[in-house]
């Protein structure tokens, strides 16, 4: 196994999948709480944290499956944030027998068409390369971080983003992500895994539109966090722990 991972606690396995632009440190506040009751597995995605640089084609869903296989996890609860939620959703659709329950925190979604404004924001950040300070300034000027930026976790956000940009410069020029086909957006009606969906009301409009897609799926539990932006794992970790624990323990 070439991906960096950490295991904390014992009991029912819970796998944490971080967002793009972050790494295993995204879960530093939630893990100590969850690990009091569960075996918590957090890992750095390919190209993030201490995991190796991605190859030309990277399949993050298969990477997640490889982590579970390596740790001999026949089934686990998956908790994914942003792109981590996209990965978890795709795994649940393609390997439903491996997922006991699914927790999605402001996920992205394979096949979803993002707005021009969303795309322009990312292009603007990339255009500032290789000046990482300018990239950071532009990246942080977004509703994504409007709440977390005024908390003690701001420094961690900056550290993770800086590390992400530094690593990104070393990725292959023709790097691309491979996702299962057909895309998850066309298959959401097949999502039978018991699912908890959490999102902040101050998140980006595009992410709220993704949430609308999941609202079409029956039997998903939705929780909207009034004062939450996109970085709920760092601002509302105690609330997350409470809701996730209740969800996992609920046998109804």
N, C-alpha and C positions, 0 to 999 in steps of 0.2 A: 504493500500500500504506500503510494508516494505522496498522498495528501496528508497534511498535518491535522491531527485531531486530538481532542482532550476528552477524557471520561471522568465524570464526577458523580458520586452518589451510587445508590443501588436501588433495584426494583424494576418496575415497568420501564422499558427503554423509551426515551424521548430524544429525537434527533433535531438539532437546531440548524437551520440553513440561513446564512446571513444574506444581506442585500448586496447589490453591486455597489462599488465604491467604499465598502467596509470590509471587515474580516471577522475573525472569531471574537474579537474584543467587543463587538456589538452586543454580545450576550453577557458581558462581565457582571452586570448588576442582576440579571434575571437568573443566571445559572446557580448562584449560591442559594437562592430561594427554592427553585425547582428541585435541586439535588438533595434537599432534605427528605423528599418523598420518592424520587425517581432516579433512575440511571440516566444521566444527561450526557449526550454525545454532541459536542460542537466541533465543527471542522472548518478549515480554511478552504474555500473553493479554489479551483485551479487558477493560478495567477494572482491570488490574494494571500495576504499574511505570509506564512512560512511555507505555503505550498508552491510547487514548481510552476514555472512559466508555461502557459498553455501552448499546445502545438497549433498547427494551422487550423484544424477543425477540432472544436471542443464540444462534447456532449455532456452538459452538466447533470442531466437526468441520469445518464449511465454512471457518471462519477458518484452520485449519491447512492445509486444501487450498489456500486462497488464497495463503498464504505460499509453499507449494511451487510453485504456478503462477507467482507473481511472480518467484521465483528460478530458474524454468525447471528445476525438479528433477522429472524424469520418474519417478524412483524414489529412495527414501532409506531408511536405517535410522532407525526412530523409537524414541526413548527417552522414556518417559512416567512421571512420578511421581504417585501418588495420582490426583487427577482428571485429570492429564495422561496417566496410563495408561489411564483410561477413554476419553479423547478418542482416543488412539492405537489402542486396541482397536476403537472404532467406525469409525475410518478404515480400518483393515485389513480389517474385515468388509465395508465398503461400497465401498471402492476398493482391492481387494487388489493390483491391478497397480501401485500407487504405492508399495508397501511391500516393500523387499527383505528386511528382517528387523525383528523387533519385540522391544523390551526393555521389560518392565513391572516397575516398582519399586513394590511395595505398591499396586497400582492399586485404584481404586473401579470399579464395574461398573454400567452402565445396566440398570435393571430389577431390581437386587438390593434386597431389603427389609431395611433396616437396623433394628437393635434399638431398643427403646424407650429404653434407656439411652444409646445413641448419639445419638438425636434429642434427648433431654432435655439432654444436655451442650451441644449447639449452641443450643438454646432458651435455656438459662441464660446463655450468653455474650451472646446478642443482647438478653436482657432487661436487661442491665447498661448498654446504650447509653443516652445518648451518652457515658458515662464510659469513655473508652478505657483508662485505667489499670485500672479494675475489670474491663473486658473482657479485658485482657491477663492479669491475675492468674487469672481463671477459665479462660481458654483454655490457659494453660501448666500448669494443674493437671490434667494428663491423661497417661496412658501414652504418648500420641503423642510427647511430648517428654522422657520420663524419662531417656533416655541423653544426648541432645544438650544438655540443660539443664546438664549438668556438664562441658561442653567449652568451648573458646574460641569456639565458634560460637553460644553462647547469645545474645550481643548481636545477631548478625545475624538470628536467629529473631525476637527482640523487634522489631527495626527493620522487618522484613518484615510482621509481624503488625500493628504499629501503622500502617504505611502502608496495609495492606489495609483496616483498619477505617476509616481516614480516607477512603479512596476509596469504600468501600461506602456511606457516608452520602450520596454524590452520585449513586448509581445511581437509576434510575427506581423509583418506589414499586411499580410493577407489573412489575418486571424478572422475567424467567423464562428458563430455559435450554431450548433446543430440541435434542432428540436424535433420531437416526434411529430409525425404527420398522420392524419390531418391535425391541424392546430387545435389546441384545447378549447378555444372560443367556440369552435364548431361542435365540440363534444361535451359541453358542460352538462347537457341533459343526461349524460351517462355517469355523472359523478354521484356515486352511491355511498361513498365514504362519509361517515358522520363528520360534519364540518362546523368549525367555529370561525367566524369571520369578524375581524376587528379593524376599524379604521378611524382616524381622527377627522373631525369635521373641518379642520384647518388644513387638510392635505390638499395636494394639487387637484384641480378640476378633472384632469385626465384619470387620476386614481379613483376619484369618486365615480367617474363614468365606468371604470372597470367594476367597481362595486355594484353598479346597476346591472351588469351582466350576470353577476352571481345571484342577484335578487330573483332572477328568473328560475333559479334552481330550488326545488322544494326541499324542505327539511334542513336548511342551513341556518344556524343561529347567528344573528347579526348583533354586534355591539358597536355603537358610535360613541366616540370619546369627544366630548364637547370642546375641550381645550387641548386636543392633540393635533400635532402636525404629522409628518411622515415618519418621524423617528421615535415612535411609541416605545420600542424596547429600551430606550435610554431615558425617557421622561415618565413613563407610566409602568415601570417594571413591577412594582408591588401590586398594582391593579391587575396587570397581566398574569402574574403568578396566581392570584386569587381566582381569576376567571378560568384560566387554563386548568388549574387543579380541580375546580368544580366540574368542568367539562369532562376531564379524563375520568373522574370518579363516578360521574353520572351513568348509571346502568339502564336508565329508562329508555 
